[in-house]
Amino acid sequence: MRALDVVRLRLGAATLLAIGCGALASASASAALAAAPTSTSAPSIAGVARDGGKLKADRGSWEAAKPIVYGYAWSRCDASGGDCAALASADRRTYVPDHEDVAHTLRVTVTAIGEGASASATSPASDVIAAAPLLARKHPKIAGSASDGRLLSASTGTWKGTPPQSFAYQWLSCPRGKGACASIEGATTSSYRVQTAQIGRKLRVLVTATNALGAAAATSSASKPVTAGAPVALAPPTIAGGLQEGDTLAAAVGEWAGTAPLSYSYQWLRCSIVLGGCAEISGASDASYQARVSDLLSRLAVVVTASNAQGSTTATSGETGPILGILPTNTALPSIGGLLQDGQLLNVSPGGWSGTGPISYAYEWKLCDALGNTCEAISGASGSSLKLGPSEIGKTLAVVVTATNAAGSTSATSSLSGLIAGILPVNTVLPTIVGTLKLNQLLSATSGSWSGSEPISYAYQWQLCVLGTCTNIAKATSSTFLLGALDVANTVRVIVTATNPAGSVAATSAATGLIAGLL
């Protein structure tokens, strides 16, 4: 029967639980009265005091009633054997130090259990636990395809020894048959991109592991002989150039590996900003591309296909920024055409413009003073033509033309027009005189009918005609005239002067019959 079984039988579950926790106690109050075992020589520790070594506890000598059962509890201490802390689950007679024990010492406490009583004794400190040197358990391995241009990677393998462990790499080029391997210059990382010079040779990797005690090396098995390889994209293509319609963009192929010679072909793509996704641009298969109107507000990308005797591989560039249109640029000022006179229809030519088409035009007519200053927009005058009215007479005009395309808007202002002329009044029906031709009667004059620029105002001058000679009657300047004694036996007429912003024109009525006196 095993010792632990004896404890289970003699002491019961309570005492067994205490043993499992490393703090053994008596099974019962009556058992505590039994004589405890007595240590006659202290426990000790034997074995290899090194990371990964094996230590064994000598329980020392004890006196007690038979049988005696022993329990063990290991502790980690500082290098001088002090400041000890119990090690969880380290409750067997043997203990294997690990890297956390390096530079520490160990003690073991032996608890002897006799007839229901127990006593403990602790060993002196062990030697300081030393670090373990490195030893390769599993050699490094190479992963990947041994083909020109492909990337191989090396594992470190598995190593026995105290951490921390660091690793260095050296890739080796080996002949297919017998012969020594040679170091590949610069190939000192965990990965290696196969070069054309290695075609037909095998590859190995030498891994050197290092810890505080020194270094050890292990070499992988050889790869298959390196074969020629299809192109491999190492860095994507790039695009350089302006991002306006009409600009030329140039594609760089990026960086490639693979067995030479490599040739390259191109396909440009138009990518939607709104919907996402790219589509091939028909006919755009050169290394350069001139941005078109159809590219506006889209992005561009290029697909580069690299080819050699082993095959073809494609790589796509990143997308450019949006292709922008060229703002309209005025090359010839707008101009105003037509007769500068009241009632006439003027038209504006937008002038000359360059920039991304199509270009649309908007108009704003402005009315300025005679000197071309103090210009203000004419309400509602936003078309390419303007019919002149009386309010424009004596003033000048200018037109602001705004050209708009997909890139934005630009404005240009026409040269100032000449002065807007009015139409002089034109008499179409002569003035007339109505009333009774008799002393002390009031005559009235009509202005007649007139055409011309509005507004038209009228002034009157009555004349007395004697023997065919007519002279102005002083102060007779209203549209009515009271006949007096001097007018009897003579005739009268009236001169009507029509005035508008363009000037003044006079028209004279027919003379009346003879003015009669009173009976």
C-alpha positions in Angstrom: 0.0 0.0 0.0 1.3 3.5 -0.9 2.2 5.9 1.9 -0.6 8.3 0.8 -3.1 5.5 1.1 -1.9 4.9 4.6 -2.6 8.5 5.4 -6.0 8.3 3.9 -6.9 5.2 6.0 -5.4 6.4 9.2 -6.2 10.2 9.2 -9.3 10.6 7.1 -10.2 13.2 4.6 -9.5 16.3 6.8 -5.9 15.4 7.3 -5.4 14.5 3.6 -6.8 17.9 2.5 -4.3 19.6 4.8 -1.4 17.6 3.3 -2.5 18.5 -0.2 -2.3 22.3 0.7 1.2 22.0 2.1 0.1 22.8 5.7 -0.4 19.4 7.4 -2.4 19.3 10.6 -3.7 16.7 12.9 -6.7 14.7 11.9 -8.5 15.1 15.2 -8.2 16.6 18.7 -7.3 13.2 20.1 -4.7 12.6 17.4 -3.1 15.9 18.3 -2.3 14.5 21.8 -0.2 11.7 20.2 3.5 12.1 20.1 4.7 13.9 16.9 7.7 12.6 14.9 11.1 14.1 15.8 13.6 15.2 13.2 17.1 13.8 14.0 18.8 15.1 10.9 17.6 17.9 8.6 16.3 17.3 5.1 18.7 18.1 2.2 18.5 18.6 -1.6 20.5 16.7 -4.1 20.7 16.8 -7.9 21.5 19.2 -10.7 20.8 22.9 -9.7 20.2 24.1 -13.2 17.2 25.1 -15.4 15.8 21.9 -16.6 17.8 19.8 -14.2 16.3 17.5 -11.5 16.4 17.9 -7.8 15.5 15.3 -5.2 14.7 15.9 -1.5 16.4 13.7 1.1 13.8 13.7 3.9 16.5 13.4 6.6 16.1 11.2 9.7 13.0 11.0 11.9 12.0 9.2 15.1 8.4 8.3 15.6 5.9 5.5 16.0 5.6 3.6 12.8 4.4 4.1 10.2 5.6 7.6 9.2 4.2 9.3 6.1 6.1 12.2 4.5 4.9 15.3 2.6 7.0 17.8 0.7 6.6 21.5 0.0 9.2 23.3 -2.2 9.9 27.1 -1.9 11.8 29.5 -4.0 14.3 31.8 -2.2 16.7 34.5 -3.1 20.3 33.8 -3.9 21.3 33.9 -0.2 18.5 31.4 0.8 16.2 34.0 2.4 12.9 35.6 1.4 11.3 32.3 0.5 7.9 31.8 -1.1 6.0 28.6 -1.5 5.8 27.1 -5.0 2.3 26.1 -6.0 1.8 22.4 -6.7 5.5 21.7 -6.0 4.6 18.9 -3.4 6.6 15.9 -4.6 9.9 14.6 -3.5 11.5 15.6 -6.9 11.4 19.1 -8.5 12.6 20.2 -11.9 13.7 23.9 -11.8 12.6 26.1 -14.7 13.8 29.5 -16.0 11.9 31.3 -13.3 14.1 29.6 -10.7 17.4 30.8 -12.4 19.5 32.9 -10.0 17.4 31.7 -7.0 17.9 29.0 -4.5 15.4 26.3 -3.4 14.4 24.8 -0.1 12.2 21.9 0.7 10.1 21.4 3.8 9.5 17.8 4.8 6.4 17.0 7.0 6.5 13.7 8.8 3.2 12.3 10.0 3.2 9.6 12.7 0.4 8.2 14.8 -2.0 11.1 14.1 0.6 13.8 14.8 3.0 15.6 12.5 6.2 17.7 12.5 8.1 19.6 9.8 11.7 20.3 9.0 13.2 22.5 6.3 16.3 21.8 4.3 19.2 24.2 3.8 19.1 26.3 0.6 20.2 24.6 -2.6 22.9 25.9 -4.8 21.9 28.9 -6.9 20.0 27.6 -9.9 22.0 28.1 -13.0 20.8 28.9 -16.5 20.7 26.0 -19.0 22.7 26.2 -22.3 20.9 26.1 -25.6 20.2 22.8 -27.4 18.2 22.4 -30.6 15.3 20.0 -30.1 13.8 20.5 -33.6 15.7 22.0 -36.5 14.5 25.1 -38.4 12.3 24.6 -41.4 11.8 26.5 -44.7 8.3 27.4 -45.9 7.3 28.6 -49.3 7.9 27.8 -53.0 11.6 27.6 -54.0 11.0 29.7 -57.2 12.7 32.8 -58.5 11.1 35.9 -56.9 9.1 34.0 -54.3 9.4 34.8 -50.6 10.6 32.0 -48.3 10.3 32.1 -44.5 12.2 30.2 -41.9 11.0 28.9 -38.5 13.4 29.1 -35.6 13.0 25.5 -34.7 12.5 24.4 -31.1 15.2 25.0 -28.5 15.9 23.8 -25.0 17.6 26.3 -22.8 17.0 29.2 -20.5 15.2 32.2 -21.9 15.3 34.9 -23.1 16.4 33.4 -26.4 17.2 35.5 -29.5 17.7 34.2 -33.0 19.8 35.2 -36.0 19.5 33.9 -39.5 21.8 33.2 -42.4 20.5 31.8 -45.7 22.7 29.5 -47.5 23.1 28.6 -51.2 24.0 25.0 -51.8 24.8 23.0 -54.9 22.4 20.3 -56.0 25.0 17.6 -55.5 27.8 17.4 -53.0 29.7 20.5 -52.0 29.8 23.2 -49.4 27.0 25.7 -48.9 27.8 29.4 -49.2 26.3 32.3 -47.2 24.0 34.6 -49.3 25.2 38.1 -48.7 22.6 40.3 -46.9 20.2 37.3 -46.4 20.1 37.6 -42.6 16.4 37.8 -41.7 13.7 35.2 -41.1 12.6 35.6 -44.7 14.4 35.5 -48.1 13.2 36.4 -51.6 14.7 34.0 -54.0 17.0 35.6 -56.5 17.7 34.5 -60.2 21.2 33.6 -59.2 19.9 30.7 -57.1 18.1 29.0 -60.0 19.2 25.3 -60.0 20.7 25.5 -56.4 19.2 24.5 -53.1 18.6 26.7 -50.1 19.2 26.2 -46.4 18.9 28.5 -43.4 21.3 28.5 -40.5 19.6 29.7 -37.3 21.8 30.8 -34.4 20.1 30.9 -31.0 21.6 32.9 -28.2 20.9 33.2 -24.5 22.9 34.4 -21.4 25.2 31.4 -21.6 26.1 31.6 -25.2 25.0 30.6 -28.6 24.1 27.4 -30.5 23.3 26.9 -34.2 21.1 24.5 -36.2 20.6 24.2 -40.0 17.4 23.4 -41.8 17.1 20.7 -44.4 17.6 21.8 -48.0 14.8 23.1 -50.1 14.0 21.7 -53.5 16.2 23.1 -56.3 15.2 26.6 -57.2 13.2 27.0 -60.4 12.6 30.0 -62.7 9.5 31.9 -61.6 6.7 34.0 -63.0 6.7 37.7 -62.1 5.9 38.7 -58.5 4.7 42.2 -57.6 6.8 43.6 -54.8 5.4 47.2 -54.9 2.3 48.4 -56.8 2.4 50.6 -59.9 2.2 54.4 -59.3 0.7 57.3 -61.3 2.3 60.7 -61.7 1.0 63.8 -63.4 -1.6 66.5 -63.2 -5.3 65.9 -62.4 -7.0 68.2 -64.8 -8.7 67.5 -68.1 -6.1 67.5 -70.8 -3.2 66.7 -68.4 -1.0 63.7 -69.2 -0.5 61.1 -66.6 2.3 58.6 -66.6 2.4 55.1 -65.1 5.4 53.6 -63.3 5.4 49.8 -63.3 6.2 49.5 -59.6 8.7 46.9 -58.3 8.8 43.3 -59.6 10.7 40.1 -59.0 10.8 37.0 -61.2 13.0 35.5 -63.9 14.2 38.1 -66.5 13.4 39.3 -69.0 10.2 40.9 -67.9 7.9 42.9 -70.2 5.0 45.2 -69.2 1.6 46.1 -70.6 -0.9 48.7 -69.3 -4.7 49.2 -69.0 -6.1 52.4 -67.6 -9.2 52.4 -65.4 -11.9 55.0 -64.7 -13.2 54.7 -61.2 -16.5 56.2 -59.9 -16.4 58.4 -56.8 -20.1 58.0 -56.2 -20.8 54.4 -57.1 -17.4 52.9 -56.5 -15.8 50.4 -58.8 -13.5 50.8 -61.8 -14.0 50.1 -65.5 -11.5 49.8 -68.3 -11.1 52.8 -70.6 -11.3 51.7 -74.1 -8.0 52.1 -76.0 -6.1 53.4 -73.0 -3.3 50.8 -73.0 -0.1 52.9 -73.1 2.2 53.9 -70.3 0.8 57.4 -70.4 -2.8 58.7 -70.6 -4.3 62.1 -71.3 -7.3 62.9 -69.1 -10.5 63.4 -71.0 -13.7 65.2 -70.5 -15.4 61.9 -69.8 -13.0 61.5 -66.8 -14.2 64.5 -65.0 -15.0 63.9 -61.3 -13.8 60.3 -61.6 -10.6 58.8 -60.4 -8.0 57.0 -62.5 -6.0 53.8 -61.8 -3.8 51.6 -64.0 -3.3 47.9 -64.2 0.2 46.7 -65.1 0.7 43.2 -66.4 4.3 41.8 -66.1 5.1 38.8 -68.2 8.0 36.5 -68.7 8.5 33.0 -70.1 6.9 31.5 -67.0 3.7 33.4 -67.0 2.0 36.8 -66.3 1.0 38.6 -63.2 -1.0 41.8 -62.8 -0.9 44.6 -60.2 -3.1 47.6 -59.8 -2.1 51.1 -58.8 -3.9 53.1 -56.2 -6.5 55.5 -57.4 -5.7 59.1 -58.2 -7.6 62.1 -56.9 -10.6 63.3 -58.9 -10.0 64.5 -62.4 -11.0 68.2 -62.5 -12.1 70.3 -65.4 -10.3 73.5 -66.5 -12.1 76.6 -65.4 -13.5 78.8 -68.1 -10.9 81.5 -69.1 -12.0 84.6 -71.0 -10.0 85.1 -74.1 -12.1 87.9 -75.7 -14.3 90.3 -73.7 -18.1 90.2 -74.2 -19.5 92.9 -76.5 -22.8 94.7 -76.9 -24.4 95.0 -80.3 -27.3 97.1 -81.5 -28.5 100.7 -81.9 -28.0 102.6 -78.6 -31.4 104.3 -78.8 -34.6 104.1 -76.8 -36.8 101.3 -78.0 -34.0 99.4 -79.7 -33.1 95.8 -78.9 -29.5 95.2 -77.8 -27.7 91.9 -77.9 -24.6 90.7 -76.1 -22.0 88.3 -77.5 -20.4 86.2 -74.7 -17.0 86.8 -76.0 -14.3 84.2 -76.3 -13.7 81.5 -73.7 -11.4 78.5 -73.3 -11.8 75.6 -70.7 -13.5 72.3 -70.4 -16.7 72.0 -72.4 -19.6 72.3 -72.4 -19.6 75.9 -71.2 -22.9 77.7 -70.4 -23.4 81.4 -70.1 -25.4 83.7 -67.8 -25.9 87.4 -68.3 -26.3 90.4 -66.0 -27.0 93.8 -67.6 -25.9 96.9 -65.6 -26.9 100.5 -66.0 -24.2 103.1 -65.4 -24.1 106.9 -65.3 -22.8 108.8 -68.4 -19.2 108.4 -67.2 -19.6 104.7 -66.7 -19.6 104.9 -62.9 -22.1 103.9 -60.3 -23.3 100.8 -62.1 -26.3 98.9 -60.8 -27.9 95.7 -62.0 -31.1 96.1 -64.1 -33.8 94.1 -62.4 -34.9 91.1 -64.5 -32.3 91.8 -67.2 -30.6 88.4 -67.3 -30.9 87.4 -70.9 -28.6 87.8 -73.9 -30.7 90.7 -75.2 -32.2 93.9 -73.7 -34.9 96.3 -75.1 -33.9 99.8 -74.2 -36.4 102.1 -72.5 -36.6 105.7 -71.5 -34.9 105.1 -68.2 -31.7 104.2 -70.0 -31.5 107.4 -72.0 -28.4 109.4 -71.3 -26.8 106.5 -69.5 -24.3 103.7 -70.4 -24.5 100.0 -70.2 -22.3 97.0 -69.4 -22.9 93.3 -69.3 -21.4 90.8 -66.9 -21.1 87.3 -68.6 -20.6 84.3 -66.3 -19.2 81.2 -68.0 -19.8 77.9 -66.2 -18.6 74.3 -66.7 -17.9 71.3 -64.6 -14.9 72.9 -63.0 -16.7 76.0 -61.8 -17.6 79.5 -63.0 -15.7 82.6 -64.2 -17.0 86.1 -65.0 -16.0 88.7 -67.5 -17.5 92.2 -68.1 -18.0 93.8 -71.5 -16.6 97.2 -72.4 -18.9 100.1 -71.5 -21.4 101.1 -74.2 -21.9 104.6 -75.5 -24.6 106.9 -74.2 -28.1 105.6 -74.8 -30.0 108.1 -77.1 -33.6 109.0 -76.9 -36.0 109.6 -80.0 -36.8 113.2 -80.5 -40.5 114.1 -80.4 -42.1 113.8 -83.9 -45.4 115.6 -84.6 -47.9 113.4 -86.3 -51.0 115.6 -86.0 -50.7 119.4 -85.7 -52.0 121.3 -82.7 -55.5 122.8 -83.0 -57.4 125.7 -81.5 -61.0 125.5 -80.4 -63.3 128.1 -79.0 -65.4 131.1 -80.2 -63.5 133.7 -82.2 -64.9 136.7 -80.4 -63.7 139.3 -78.0 -63.5 138.2 -74.4 -63.9 134.5 -75.3 -61.5 131.8 -74.1 -59.7 129.7 -76.7 -58.0 126.3 -75.9 -55.2 124.7 -77.7 -54.6 120.9 -78.1 -51.1 119.6 -78.2 -51.7 117.6 -81.3 -50.3 114.1 -81.6 -46.6 113.2 -81.1 -44.3 110.2 -81.1 -40.9 109.8 -79.6 -39.3 108.9 -76.3 -41.5 109.2 -73.3 -42.1 111.2 -71.2 -43.0 114.1 -73.5 -44.0 117.4 -72.0 -45.6 120.4 -73.9 -45.1 124.1 -73.8 -47.4 126.7 -75.5 -46.8 130.0 -77.2 -49.7 132.0 -78.6 -49.1 134.3 -81.6 -51.0 137.2 -83.0 -51.0 137.4 -86.8 -51.5 140.7 -88.5 -51.6 140.9 -92.2 -49.7 137.5 -92.3 -47.0 138.4 -89.9 -47.2 136.5 -86.6 -45.6 137.5 -83.4 -45.5 136.1 -79.9 -48.1 137.4 -77.5 -46.3 138.2 -74.2 -47.3 135.9 -71.3 -49.6 133.8 -73.5 -47.9 130.5 -72.7 -50.6 128.3 -71.4 -52.9 126.0 -73.3 -55.7 128.6 -73.1 -55.9 132.2 -74.3 -58.5 135.0 -73.6 -59.1 137.1 -76.6 -58.6 140.8 -76.1 -59.3 144.0 -78.0 -56.0 143.9 -79.8 -56.9 140.6 -81.3 -60.1 141.9 -82.9 -60.0 141.8 -86.7 -56.8 139.7 -86.6 -56.0 136.0 -86.3 -54.2 133.9 -83.7 -52.3 130.6 -83.7 -50.4 128.6 -81.2 -46.9 127.0 -81.2 -46.6 123.7 -79.2 -43.1 122.6 -78.2 -42.8 119.0 -77.3 -39.8 118.1 -75.1 -38.4 114.6 -74.0 -35.0 113.4 -72.8 -33.7 113.5 -76.4 -34.6 117.2 -77.0 -37.4 119.5 -78.1 -39.4 119.9 -81.3 -42.1 122.6 -82.1 -45.2 122.4 -84.2 -47.5 125.3 -85.1 -51.3 125.1 -85.4 -53.2 126.7 -88.3 -54.2 130.3 -87.8 -57.8 130.9 -86.7 -60.3 133.0 -88.6 -60.7 136.7 -87.8 -61.5 137.6 -84.3 -64.9 139.4 -84.1 -65.6 142.3 -81.8 -68.7 142.9 -79.7 -71.9 144.3 -81.3 
